Amino acid sequence: MASRMFGISASRRLIVAVAVALALAVPAEAQKQLDEYDVKAAFLYNLIKFVEWPDPAGQADAIVIGVYGRDAFLTIRDVVMKAKKSTPRDVVVRQLNAEDEAKGCHIVFISESESRRTVQILRLLGDSGVLTVGETANFLDEGGLVRFYVHANRVRFQIDSVGAQLGGLKISSQLLSLAK
C-alpha cells in the first residue's frame, strides 16, 4: 500500500518529480541564453502534463493552446512543435485574435501586449474549464489562473488553485508545490 500512495506508484511519482524538476527548474544561465518567451513557452507546454480538464474537454484528441499576442504565438508554436513528442496527446497552437475565439481551447495564454483585453477575455471564459495563463502583475486578480513572472532572472509562476477548482480543473499537487 505504501508503494501506491495517492493512487500513484512510487516509480511514477519519481518520474513525475523528475519531469517537474526538469521542466520547471531551468538554471539561471540557461534562462539568460534563452529568450524569456522560450522559457515561458516551455513552461506552458509542460503544464499540460500536470493538469486534468473536466469532461468533455479532458477527453479531446488534442490539447489546444490558444495565444493572444503575435510574438508570443510564434515562440510558443515553435517550442511546442519541437517538444510535441513528449505527450501522448496531440498539441495544437492557435493564434487568437477575437475575444470569443478562446472558448475552444484547453489553455489560453494572454501576452502582456494584449493586456488591455485581458478582463474581457477572462469574463467570456468564466469558469469554463480553460486554463488561463498570463504575465501581467494583476493577472490573477483579474481572474486568470496561472501567472508567469520574472524574479532574480528566472521565470517563476503563481497559480490560483481555488479558481482552477471552480473551473473544474485538477492541478497536480507537485505543480502546486512549485508555484510561488
VEXZA-707244 format. One record per residue: residue in three letters; residue number from 1; x, z, y of N, C-alpha, C, O in turn. Coordinates in steps of 0.05 Angstrom, whole numbers. Atoms other than C-alpha are relative to their C-alpha. Example, Ala and Ser with C-alpha at 12.3 -4.5 7.8 and 13.67 -1.06 7.14 Angstrom:
<nodes>
+--------+-----+--------+--------+--------+--------+--------+--------+--------+--------+--------+--------+--------+--------+
! residu ! num !    n.x !    n.z !    n.y !   ca.x !   ca.z !   ca.y !    c.x !    c.z !    c.y !    o.x !    o.z !    o.y !
+--------+-----+--------+--------+--------+--------+--------+--------+--------+--------+--------+--------+--------+--------+
!    ala !   1 !     18 !      0 !    -24 !    246 !    156 !    -90 !     18 !      0 !     24 !     39 !     13 !     24 !
!    ser !   2 !    -16 !     -1 !    -24 !    273 !    143 !    -21 !    -15 !     14 !     22 !     -5 !     18 !     44 !
+--------+-----+--------+--------+--------+--------+--------+--------+--------+--------+--------+--------+--------+--------+
</nodes>
This chain:
<nodes>
+--------+-----+--------+--------+--------+--------+--------+--------+--------+--------+--------+--------+--------+--------+
! residu ! num !    n.x !    n.z !    n.y !   ca.x !   ca.z !   ca.y !    c.x !    c.z !    c.y !    o.x !    o.z !    o.y !
+--------+-----+--------+--------+--------+--------+--------+--------+--------+--------+--------+--------+--------+--------+
!    met !   1 !     16 !      0 !    -24 !      0 !      0 !      0 !     17 !      0 !     25 !     10 !    -13 !     45 !
!    ala !   2 !    -17 !     -1 !    -24 !     57 !     15 !     48 !     11 !    -28 !      6 !     16 !    -34 !     30 !
!    ser !   3 !    -10 !     27 !     -5 !     82 !    -56 !     39 !    -21 !    -19 !     12 !    -14 !    -40 !     22 !
!    arg !   4 !     21 !     17 !    -12 !     15 !    -84 !     63 !    -13 !     13 !     23 !    -38 !     12 !     27 !
!    met !   5 !     10 !    -14 !    -23 !      7 !    -43 !    126 !    -14 !    -19 !     19 !     -3 !    -40 !     25 !
!    phe !   6 !     16 !     16 !    -19 !    -46 !    -71 !    173 !     -6 !    -28 !    -11 !    -10 !    -46 !      4 !
!    gly !   7 !      7 !     25 !     11 !    -61 !   -127 !    124 !     22 !    -21 !      1 !     17 !    -45 !     -6 !
!    ile !   8 !    -22 !     19 !     -2 !      7 !   -159 !    134 !     23 !     10 !    -17 !     30 !     34 !    -15 !
!    ser !   9 !    -22 !     -9 !     18 !     62 !   -157 !     82 !     25 !      6 !     16 !     28 !     -3 !     39 !
!    ala !  10 !    -25 !     -8 !    -13 !    130 !   -128 !    100 !     16 !    -25 !      7 !     28 !    -26 !     29 !
!    ser !  11 !    -15 !     24 !     -5 !    163 !   -196 !     95 !    -12 !    -16 !     23 !      2 !    -27 !     40 !
!    arg !  12 !     13 !     14 !    -22 !    111 !   -228 !    140 !      4 !     14 !     27 !      8 !      2 !     47 !
!    arg !  13 !     -5 !    -15 !    -24 !    118 !   -171 !    191 !     28 !     -6 !     11 !     32 !     -8 !     35 !
!    leu !  14 !    -27 !      6 !     -8 !    193 !   -184 !    192 !      2 !    -27 !     12 !     16 !    -31 !     33 !
!    ile !  15 !      0 !     27 !    -10 !    183 !   -258 !    202 !    -13 !     -1 !     28 !     -2 !    -14 !     46 !
!    val !  16 !     14 !     -1 !    -26 !    134 !   -245 !    259 !     17 !     14 !     21 !     20 !      4 !     43 !
!    ala !  17 !    -17 !    -14 !    -19 !    181 !   -195 !    292 !     23 !    -17 !      8 !     30 !    -18 !     32 !
!    val !  18 !    -22 !     17 !     -6 !    239 !   -243 !    288 !     -9 !    -24 !     18 !      4 !    -31 !     37 !
!    ala !  19 !     11 !     23 !    -15 !    196 !   -301 !    314 !     -6 !      9 !     29 !      0 !     -6 !     48 !
!    val !  20 !      7 !    -10 !    -27 !    171 !   -259 !    373 !     26 !      4 !     15 !     28 !     -4 !     38 !
!    ala !  21 !    -26 !     -6 !    -14 !    242 !   -236 !    390 !     14 !    -26 !      8 !     23 !    -28 !     31 !
!    leu !  22 !    -13 !     25 !     -7 !    269 !   -307 !    387 !    -15 !    -16 !     21 !     -4 !    -28 !     39 !
!    ala !  23 !     17 !     16 !    -18 !    211 !   -338 !    423 !     -1 !     11 !     28 !     -3 !     -4 !     48 !
!    leu !  24 !      6 !    -12 !    -26 !    205 !   -288 !    479 !     24 !     13 !     13 !     22 !     22 !     37 !
!    ala !  25 !    -23 !    -14 !    -11 !    274 !   -258 !    490 !     23 !    -20 !      4 !     43 !    -18 !     -9 !
!    val !  26 !    -21 !     19 !     -6 !    314 !   -315 !    519 !     20 !     13 !     18 !     13 !     24 !     39 !
!    pro !  27 !    -20 !    -14 !    -15 !    381 !   -288 !    544 !      2 !    -11 !     29 !     -5 !    -34 !     34 !
!    ala !  28 !     -1 !      7 !    -28 !    393 !   -289 !    619 !     17 !    -26 !      5 !      9 !    -43 !     21 !
!    glu !  29 !    -17 !     24 !     -3 !    450 !   -341 !    613 !    -15 !    -25 !     -8 !    -14 !    -46 !      6 !
!    ala !  30 !     15 !     23 !      9 !    405 !   -388 !    574 !    -22 !     -7 !     19 !    -28 !    -30 !     24 !
!    gln !  31 !     22 !      5 !    -19 !    348 !   -379 !    623 !     11 !    -13 !     25 !     -3 !    -29 !     37 !
!    lys !  32 !    -11 !     12 !    -24 !    394 !   -396 !    681 !      6 !    -30 !     -4 !      3 !    -46 !     14 !
!    gln !  33 !     -6 !     28 !      6 !    413 !   -461 !    646 !    -25 !    -16 !     -3 !    -26 !    -40 !      3 !
!    leu !  34 !     25 !     14 !      3 !    341 !   -479 !    632 !    -16 !      2 !     26 !    -13 !     21 !     41 !
!    asp !  35 !     19 !     -1 !    -23 !    291 !   -496 !    685 !    -20 !     22 !     -6 !    -28 !     26 !    -29 !
!    glu !  36 !     20 !    -22 !      4 !    242 !   -439 !    696 !    -25 !    -10 !    -15 !    -35 !      4 !    -32 !
!    tyr !  37 !     23 !     10 !     14 !    185 !   -484 !    673 !      6 !     -6 !    -30 !    -13 !     -5 !    -46 !
!    asp !  38 !     -6 !      3 !     28 !    222 !   -499 !    608 !     -4 !     26 !    -15 !    -15 !     26 !    -37 !
!    val !  39 !      3 !    -26 !     12 !    224 !   -425 !    593 !    -30 !      7 !     -2 !    -39 !     16 !    -23 !
!    lys !  40 !     28 !     -6 !      0 !    151 !   -416 !    613 !    -15 !    -17 !    -21 !    -33 !     -8 !    -34 !
!    ala !  41 !     13 !     18 !     19 !    131 !   -476 !    571 !      6 !     10 !    -29 !    -12 !      9 !    -46 !
!    ala !  42 !     -6 !    -10 !     27 !    167 !   -447 !    510 !    -16 !     25 !     -6 !    -27 !     29 !    -28 !
!    phe !  43 !     16 !    -24 !      3 !    132 !   -380 !    521 !    -29 !     -8 !     -6 !    -42 !      2 !    -24 !
!    leu !  44 !     28 !      9 !      2 !     65 !   -416 !    529 !     -5 !    -11 !    -28 !    -25 !     -4 !    -41 !
!    tyr !  45 !      3 !     11 !     26 !     75 !   -455 !    465 !      1 !     22 !    -22 !    -15 !     21 !    -41 !
!    asn !  46 !     -2 !    -21 !     20 !     95 !   -392 !    426 !    -23 !     19 !      1 !    -27 !     34 !    -18 !
!    leu !  47 !     24 !    -17 !     -1 !     33 !   -355 !    450 !    -20 !     -8 !    -22 !    -35 !      9 !    -32 !
!    ile !  48 !     18 !     10 !     21 !     -5 !   -399 !    400 !      2 !     16 !    -25 !    -18 !     21 !    -39 !
!    lys !  49 !     -5 !    -13 !     26 !     26 !   -362 !    342 !    -11 !     29 !      0 !    -13 !     41 !    -22 !
!    phe !  50 !      7 !    -28 !     -2 !      2 !   -294 !    367 !    -28 !      5 !     11 !    -35 !     28 !     18 !
!    val !  51 !     28 !     -2 !    -10 !    -70 !   -308 !    389 !    -19 !    -12 !    -20 !    -13 !    -33 !    -31 !
!    glu !  52 !     22 !     11 !     16 !   -133 !   -317 !    349 !    -24 !     -5 !     18 !    -32 !     13 !     34 !
!    trp !  53 !     22 !      7 !    -17 !   -190 !   -353 !    382 !    -26 !      5 !    -15 !    -27 !      4 !    -39 !
!    pro !  54 !     26 !     -4 !     13 !   -264 !   -339 !    369 !    -10 !    -26 !    -12 !     -2 !    -48 !     -3 !
!    asp !  55 !     12 !     24 !     12 !   -302 !   -387 !    325 !    -20 !    -11 !     19 !    -33 !      4 !     34 !
!    pro !  56 !    -12 !     21 !     16 !   -314 !   -445 !    330 !     27 !    -10 !     11 !     40 !    -26 !     -3 !
!    ala !  57 !    -25 !      9 !    -12 !   -253 !   -455 !    376 !     23 !      6 !    -19 !     42 !     -9 !    -21 !
!    gly !  58 !    -21 !     -8 !     18 !   -210 !   -418 !    325 !      3 !    -18 !    -24 !     23 !    -18 !    -38 !
!    gln !  59 !     -1 !     18 !     23 !   -227 !   -470 !    272 !      6 !    -29 !      7 !      7 !    -46 !    -11 !
!    ala !  60 !     -6 !     28 !     -8 !   -209 !   -532 !    312 !     25 !    -10 !    -14 !     43 !      6 !    -20 !
!    asp !  61 !    -24 !     12 !     13 !   -159 !   -580 !    281 !     25 !      2 !     18 !     47 !      4 !      7 !
!    ala !  62 !    -23 !      0 !    -18 !   -115 !   -579 !    343 !     -4 !     22 !     21 !    -26 !     27 !     30 !
!    ile !  63 !      0 !    -18 !    -23 !    -97 !   -528 !    396 !      4 !    -17 !     24 !     22 !    -33 !     25 !
!    val !  64 !     -1 !     16 !    -24 !   -109 !   -558 !    464 !     10 !     18 !     23 !     -2 !     38 !     30 !
!    ile !  65 !    -11 !    -13 !    -24 !    -66 !   -535 !    523 !     -6 !    -17 !     24 !      4 !    -40 !     25 !
!    gly !  66 !      6 !     14 !    -25 !    -93 !   -556 !    590 !     18 !     11 !     22 !     22 !     35 !     24 !
!    val !  67 !    -19 !     -8 !    -21 !    -47 !   -555 !    650 !    -10 !    -11 !     27 !    -14 !    -35 !     31 !
!    tyr !  68 !      5 !      7 !    -28 !    -64 !   -555 !    724 !     27 !      1 !     14 !     40 !     22 !     15 !
!    gly !  69 !    -26 !      2 !    -14 !     -3 !   -578 !    763 !     17 !    -21 !    -13 !     26 !    -17 !    -36 !
!    arg !  70 !    -13 !     22 !     12 !     33 !   -643 !    751 !     28 !      6 !    -10 !     35 !      0 !    -33 !
!    asp !  71 !    -27 !     -6 !      8 !    105 !   -617 !    749 !      0 !     18 !    -25 !     15 !     13 !    -44 !
!    ala !  72 !      2 !    -18 !     23 !     85 !   -561 !    701 !     -9 !    -16 !    -25 !      1 !    -11 !    -47 !
!    phe !  73 !     10 !     16 !     22 !     47 !   -611 !    658 !     22 !    -16 !    -14 !     25 !    -15 !    -38 !
!    leu !  74 !    -21 !     17 !     12 !    107 !   -657 !    648 !     19 !     17 !    -16 !     27 !      9 !    -38 !
!    thr !  75 !    -19 !    -18 !     14 !    153 !   -599 !    628 !    -13 !     11 !    -25 !     -1 !     10 !    -47 !
!    ile !  76 !     13 !    -12 !     23 !    102 !   -566 !    582 !     -4 !    -21 !    -21 !      0 !    -16 !    -45 !
!    arg !  77 !      4 !     21 !     20 !     85 !   -632 !    549 !     26 !     -6 !    -15 !     26 !     -9 !    -39 !
!    asp !  78 !    -26 !      6 !     13 !    159 !   -646 !    536 !      9 !     22 !    -19 !     18 !     16 !    -41 !
!    val !  79 !     -8 !    -22 !     17 !    173 !   -577 !    508 !    -17 !      1 !    -25 !     -7 !      5 !    -47 !
!    val !  80 !     18 !     -1 !     23 !    112 !   -578 !    463 !      5 !    -23 !    -19 !      5 !    -19 !    -43 !
!    met !  81 !     -5 !     22 !     17 !    128 !   -647 !    437 !     25 !      5 !    -17 !     26 !     -3 !    -40 !
!    lys !  82 !    -25 !     -6 !     15 !    198 !   -622 !    416 !     -5 !     22 !    -20 !      7 !     22 !    -42 !
!    ala !  83 !      3 !    -23 !     16 !    173 !   -557 !    386 !    -24 !     -2 !    -20 !    -27 !     16 !    -37 !
!    lys !  84 !     26 !      2 !     14 !    108 !   -580 !    354 !      1 !      2 !    -30 !    -20 !      7 !    -42 !
!    lys !  85 !     -1 !     -1 !     29 !    133 !   -579 !    283 !     -1 !     29 !    -11 !     -4 !     33 !    -35 !
!    ser !  86 !     -1 !    -28 !      9 !    135 !   -503 !    281 !    -27 !     14 !     -2 !    -28 !     38 !     -8 !
!    thr !  87 !     26 !    -12 !      4 !     60 !   -491 !    279 !    -16 !    -17 !    -20 !    -12 !    -42 !    -21 !
!    pro !  88 !     15 !     14 !     21 !     12 !   -510 !    223 !    -21 !    -19 !     12 !    -31 !    -37 !     -1 !
!    arg !  89 !     21 !     16 !    -13 !    -38 !   -540 !    272 !     12 !    -18 !     21 !     33 !    -12 !     32 !
!    asp !  90 !     -9 !     18 !    -21 !    -30 !   -598 !    319 !     -4 !     13 !     27 !    -22 !     30 !     30 !
!    val !  91 !      2 !    -10 !    -28 !    -19 !   -582 !    392 !     -1 !    -24 !     18 !     16 !    -42 !     17 !
!    val !  92 !      4 !     21 !    -19 !    -44 !   -627 !    447 !      2 !     12 !     28 !     -9 !     33 !     33 !
!    val !  93 !     -3 !     -8 !    -28 !    -25 !   -621 !    520 !    -15 !    -20 !     18 !    -10 !    -44 !     16 !
!    arg !  94 !     16 !     17 !    -18 !    -74 !   -648 !    572 !      5 !      8 !     29 !      6 !     31 !     36 !
!    gln !  95 !     -1 !     -4 !    -29 !    -65 !   -657 !    647 !    -29 !      4 !      9 !    -46 !    -12 !      4 !
!    leu !  96 !     27 !     -6 !    -10 !   -125 !   -625 !    681 !      0 !     -5 !     30 !     19 !      2 !     44 !
!    asn !  97 !      3 !      4 !    -29 !   -150 !   -645 !    750 !    -24 !     14 !     11 !    -21 !     31 !     29 !
!    ala !  98 !     25 !    -13 !    -10 !   -222 !   -624 !    760 !     -3 !     28 !    -14 !      6 !     32 !    -36 !
!    glu !  99 !      4 !    -27 !     10 !   -241 !   -551 !    751 !    -14 !      1 !    -27 !     -8 !     18 !    -44 !
!    asp ! 100 !     17 !     -2 !     24 !   -292 !   -565 !    696 !     13 !    -13 !    -25 !      2 !    -12 !    -46 !
!    glu ! 101 !    -14 !     12 !     23 !   -241 !   -601 !    651 !     12 !     21 !    -19 !     20 !     14 !    -41 !
!    ala ! 102 !    -14 !    -21 !     15 !   -214 !   -535 !    626 !    -16 !     10 !    -24 !     -5 !     23 !    -42 !
!    lys ! 103 !     18 !    -12 !     21 !   -274 !   -518 !    581 !      7 !     -9 !    -28 !      1 !      7 !    -47 !
!    gly ! 104 !     -6 !      9 !     27 !   -249 !   -559 !    521 !     27 !      9 !    -10 !     37 !      0 !    -30 !
!    cys ! 105 !    -27 !     -8 !      6 !   -182 !   -523 !    519 !      1 !     27 !    -13 !    -18 !     43 !    -10 !
!    his ! 106 !     -5 !    -26 !     11 !   -155 !   -464 !    480 !     16 !     17 !     20 !     11 !     41 !     23 !
!    ile ! 107 !    -17 !    -12 !    -19 !   -102 !   -448 !    532 !     -1 !    -16 !     26 !      0 !    -41 !     24 !
!    val ! 108 !     -1 !     14 !    -26 !   -104 !   -465 !    606 !     22 !     13 !     17 !     21 !     37 !     22 !
!    phe ! 109 !    -21 !     -9 !    -17 !    -42 !   -459 !    648 !     -5 !    -10 !     28 !     -9 !    -34 !     33 !
!    ile ! 110 !      4 !      7 !    -28 !    -51 !   -458 !    724 !     26 !      5 !     15 !     33 !     28 !     18 !
!    ser ! 111 !    -26 !     -3 !    -14 !     14 !   -471 !    761 !     -5 !     11 !     28 !    -27 !      9 !     39 !
!    glu ! 112 !      1 !    -11 !    -27 !     29 !   -439 !    827 !     -9 !    -21 !     21 !    -22 !    -15 !     40 !
!    ser ! 113 !      8 !     22 !    -19 !     19 !   -507 !    861 !    -30 !     -4 !      1 !    -40 !    -16 !     20 !
!    glu ! 114 !     29 !      2 !      1 !    -54 !   -503 !    841 !    -15 !     26 !      6 !    -38 !     29 !      0 !
!    ser ! 115 !     11 !    -27 !     -4 !    -65 !   -431 !    862 !    -25 !      1 !     18 !    -42 !     19 !     15 !
!    arg ! 116 !     24 !      1 !    -17 !   -118 !   -450 !    914 !    -25 !     -3 !    -16 !    -47 !      4 !     -7 !
!    arg ! 117 !     23 !      4 !     17 !   -164 !   -468 !    856 !     -3 !     20 !    -22 !    -22 !     19 !    -38 !
!    thr ! 118 !      0 !    -19 !     23 !   -149 !   -410 !    810 !    -26 !     14 !     -3 !    -37 !     15 !    -25 !
!    val ! 119 !     25 !    -15 !      2 !   -210 !   -369 !    826 !    -23 !    -17 !    -10 !    -39 !     -8 !    -27 !
!    gln ! 120 !     21 !     18 !      9 !   -257 !   -428 !    817 !      2 !     -6 !    -30 !    -17 !     -5 !    -44 !
!    ile ! 121 !     -5 !      7 !     28 !   -226 !   -447 !    750 !     -7 !     24 !    -17 !    -21 !     21 !    -37 !
!    leu ! 122 !      5 !    -25 !     16 !   -228 !   -375 !    724 !    -29 !      7 !      0 !    -39 !     16 !    -21 !
!    arg ! 123 !     28 !     -5 !     -1 !   -300 !   -367 !    746 !    -15 !    -18 !    -19 !    -33 !    -10 !    -34 !
!    leu ! 124 !     13 !     19 !     18 !   -321 !   -430 !    709 !      5 !      7 !    -29 !    -13 !      3 !    -46 !
!    leu ! 125 !     -6 !     -6 !     27 !   -286 !   -407 !    646 !    -12 !     27 !     -9 !    -20 !     30 !    -32 !
!    gly ! 126 !     11 !    -26 !      7 !   -311 !   -335 !    649 !     11 !     12 !    -25 !     36 !     12 !    -28 !
!    asp ! 127 !     -8 !    -12 !     26 !   -308 !   -301 !    581 !     -4 !    -21 !    -23 !    -15 !    -14 !    -43 !
!    ser ! 128 !      5 !     22 !     19 !   -308 !   -368 !    544 !     19 !     -1 !    -24 !     17 !    -19 !    -40 !
!    gly ! 129 !    -19 !      1 !     22 !   -251 !   -353 !    496 !     24 !    -18 !      6 !     38 !    -25 !    -13 !
!    val ! 130 !    -23 !     16 !     -7 !   -200 !   -394 !    534 !     22 !     19 !     10 !     16 !     36 !     27 !
!    leu ! 131 !    -22 !    -16 !     -9 !   -132 !   -361 !    542 !     11 !    -12 !     26 !     23 !    -33 !     26 !
!    thr ! 132 !     -9 !     10 !    -26 !   -116 !   -369 !    616 !     27 !     12 !      7 !     31 !     36 !      4 !
!    val ! 133 !    -27 !     -8 !     -6 !    -44 !   -366 !    638 !      7 !    -11 !     28 !      2 !    -34 !     35 !
!    gly ! 134 !     -8 !      8 !    -27 !    -17 !   -367 !    709 !     26 !     13 !      8 !     39 !     27 !     -7 !
!    glu ! 135 !    -26 !    -11 !     -9 !     43 !   -349 !    751 !     -1 !     11 !     28 !     20 !     16 !     40 !
!    thr ! 136 !      2 !    -11 !    -27 !     17 !   -323 !    817 !     -1 !     31 !     -2 !    -10 !     41 !    -23 !
!    ala ! 137 !     -1 !    -29 !      0 !     25 !   -249 !    836 !    -27 !     13 !     -6 !    -28 !     34 !    -19 !
!    asn ! 138 !     26 !    -12 !      4 !    -50 !   -236 !    835 !    -17 !    -13 !    -22 !    -41 !    -10 !    -22 !
!    phe ! 139 !     14 !     15 !     21 !    -68 !   -279 !    774 !    -18 !     18 !    -17 !    -41 !     11 !    -23 !
!    leu ! 140 !     16 !    -18 !     17 !    -92 !   -220 !    731 !    -23 !     12 !     16 !    -45 !     16 !      5 !
!    asp ! 141 !     21 !    -11 !    -17 !   -131 !   -190 !    789 !    -23 !    -20 !      5 !    -46 !    -12 !      9 !
!    glu ! 142 !     20 !     21 !     -4 !   -167 !   -257 !    797 !    -16 !     -6 !    -25 !    -35 !    -21 !    -25 !
!    gly ! 143 !     14 !      4 !     25 !   -189 !   -255 !    724 !     16 !    -15 !    -21 !      5 !    -20 !    -43 !
!    gly ! 144 !    -17 !     13 !     20 !   -131 !   -290 !    688 !      8 !     20 !    -21 !      6 !     44 !    -18 !
!    leu ! 145 !     -7 !    -17 !     23 !   -107 !   -264 !    621 !     30 !      5 !     -4 !     38 !     26 !    -13 !
!    val ! 146 !    -29 !     -3 !      4 !    -32 !   -276 !    619 !     14 !    -10 !     26 !      8 !    -31 !     36 !
!    arg ! 147 !    -15 !      7 !    -24 !     15 !   -277 !    679 !     29 !     -1 !     -6 !     41 !     18 !    -16 !
!    phe ! 148 !    -29 !      3 !      1 !     86 !   -304 !    678 !     11 !      8 !     27 !      0 !      1 !     48 !
!    tyr ! 149 !    -14 !     -7 !    -25 !    134 !   -276 !    729 !     30 !      2 !     -6 !     38 !      5 !    -29 !
!    val ! 150 !    -29 !     -2 !      3 !    209 !   -274 !    741 !      9 !     27 !     10 !      2 !     35 !     33 !
!    his ! 151 !    -11 !    -26 !     -8 !    245 !   -207 !    743 !     29 !      1 !    -11 !     33 !     -4 !    -35 !
!    ala ! 152 !    -28 !     -2 !      8 !    321 !   -198 !    741 !      9 !    -26 !    -14 !     22 !    -25 !    -35 !
!    asn ! 153 !     -7 !     27 !     10 !    329 !   -273 !    729 !    -10 !     -6 !    -28 !      1 !    -22 !    -43 !
!    arg ! 154 !     12 !      5 !     27 !    286 !   -271 !    666 !    -30 !     -4 !      4 !    -43 !      9 !     20 !
!    val ! 155 !     29 !      4 !      0 !    216 !   -297 !    654 !    -12 !     22 !    -17 !     -4 !     26 !    -40 !
!    arg ! 156 !     15 !    -21 !     14 !    170 !   -240 !    635 !    -29 !     -6 !      0 !    -38 !    -27 !     12 !
!    phe ! 157 !     29 !      5 !     -1 !     96 !   -235 !    623 !    -16 !     26 !     -1 !     -6 !     47 !    -12 !
!    gln ! 158 !     19 !    -21 !      1 !     37 !   -189 !    631 !    -25 !    -11 !    -13 !    -31 !    -34 !    -11 !
!    ile ! 159 !     24 !      8 !     14 !    -27 !   -190 !    590 !    -23 !     19 !      7 !    -19 !     43 !      7 !
!    asp ! 160 !     24 !    -16 !     -3 !    -97 !   -167 !    607 !    -14 !      1 !    -27 !    -31 !    -16 !    -33 !
!    ser ! 161 !     10 !     -1 !     27 !   -115 !   -145 !    537 !    -30 !      5 !     -1 !    -45 !     -4 !    -18 !
!    val ! 162 !     29 !     -5 !     -1 !   -184 !   -120 !    557 !    -15 !    -25 !      6 !    -35 !    -31 !     -6 !
!    gly ! 163 !     13 !     25 !     -7 !   -202 !   -186 !    589 !      1 !    -20 !    -24 !    -18 !    -34 !    -28 !
!    ala ! 164 !     -2 !     17 !     23 !   -177 !   -222 !    527 !    -21 !      7 !    -21 !    -34 !    -10 !    -33 !
!    gln ! 165 !     20 !    -10 !     19 !   -221 !   -179 !    482 !    -28 !     -8 !      9 !    -45 !    -16 !     -8 !
!    leu ! 166 !     26 !      8 !     -9 !   -281 !   -193 !    526 !     -6 !    -29 !     -5 !    -29 !    -37 !     -9 !
!    gly ! 167 !      3 !     28 !      5 !   -269 !   -267 !    516 !      1 !     -7 !    -30 !     -1 !    -30 !    -37 !
!    gly ! 168 !      0 !      5 !     28 !   -266 !   -258 !    441 !     28 !     -7 !    -12 !     30 !    -15 !    -35 !
!    leu ! 169 !    -27 !      6 !      9 !   -191 !   -269 !    436 !     13 !     24 !    -13 !     10 !     47 !     -3 !
!    lys ! 170 !    -15 !    -22 !     13 !   -148 !   -227 !    389 !     29 !     -6 !      4 !     40 !    -27 !     -5 !
!    ile ! 171 !    -28 !      4 !     -6 !    -77 !   -219 !    413 !     16 !     19 !    -18 !     10 !     43 !    -19 !
!    ser ! 172 !    -17 !    -15 !     19 !    -24 !   -195 !    364 !     12 !     25 !     14 !     20 !     24 !     37 !
!    ser ! 173 !    -12 !    -24 !    -11 !      0 !   -124 !    375 !     30 !     -3 !      5 !     40 !     10 !     23 !
!    gln ! 174 !    -29 !      5 !     -5 !     72 !   -149 !    370 !      3 !    -13 !     27 !     22 !     -6 !     42 !
!    leu ! 175 !     -1 !     13 !    -26 !     59 !   -193 !    430 !     -7 !     19 !     23 !      7 !     20 !     43 !
!    leu ! 176 !      9 !    -20 !    -21 !     23 !   -138 !    469 !     23 !     20 !      5 !     26 !     28 !     28 !
!    ser ! 177 !    -21 !    -19 !     -4 !     82 !    -92 !    457 !     23 !    -11 !     16 !     39 !      4 !     28 !
!    leu ! 178 !    -21 !     12 !    -16 !    129 !   -142 !    491 !     -8 !     -5 !     29 !      9 !    -10 !     46 !
!    ala ! 179 !      9 !      5 !    -27 !     86 !   -151 !    552 !      7 !     24 !     18 !      8 !     47 !      9 !
!    lys ! 180 !     -6 !    -21 !    -20 !    103 !   -112 !    615 !    -25 !      9 !     15 !    -24 !     26 !     32 !
+--------+-----+--------+--------+--------+--------+--------+--------+--------+--------+--------+--------+--------+--------+
</nodes>
